[in-house]
């Protein structure tokens, strides 16, 4: 007689390691293009025919490394950042870090890779080539612990490739902006120094005004006690 064993299925879901939950990165771009001074970055800016995915995925406790992407063709390499399953597959290759040390490093890797010099993005349907990009390393947290936000400044030139004229013009523009920023910084420092000097002088004048000479002792006055005549 066959024996039957009753198996009770555990309906409890398998617990997910919180260190293996991908984080999402939301990027706001600041550009030198008049119609697109501020724009939210999306997947369609790199792949116009793709879904309009607004987030990039990365891991908090696992590093992103160039060698993980070398096996993929460049034209499809960036798609890995827009796929949660792909980012899990290519990054989880060893034990996680004890501390979330890879947040800033991974974001820097994403910025340097996706917005590197001569990379191409689309604004509307128009292609632009990236001359330079800058991230100030500030990371903004949102009300969702798994979502981060950053601002990235990029300088663009219209077209699929940077021409010599583009490089020259944008280099001059960038240098002019740097000089303008330096001048503003110098004047701001001068103004702050002047304010500090004026405040110090005012404090010194107040000290002089508040200082009082010690009062002189009262003059002694002789009092007539007795009078007498001398013959």
Secondary structure, 3 states (H helix, E strand, C coil): CCCCCCCCCCCCCCCCCHHHCCEEEEEEEEECCHHHCEEECCHHHCCCCCCCCCEEEECCCCCCCHHHCCCCCHHHHHHHHHCHHHHHHHHCCCCCCCCCCHHHHHHHHHHHHHCCCCCEEEECCEEEEEEEEEECCCCEECCCCCEEEEEEEEEEEECCCCCHHHHHHHHHHHHHHHHHHHHHHHHHHHHHHHHHHHHHHHHHHHHHHHCCCCCCCCCCCCCCCCCCCCC
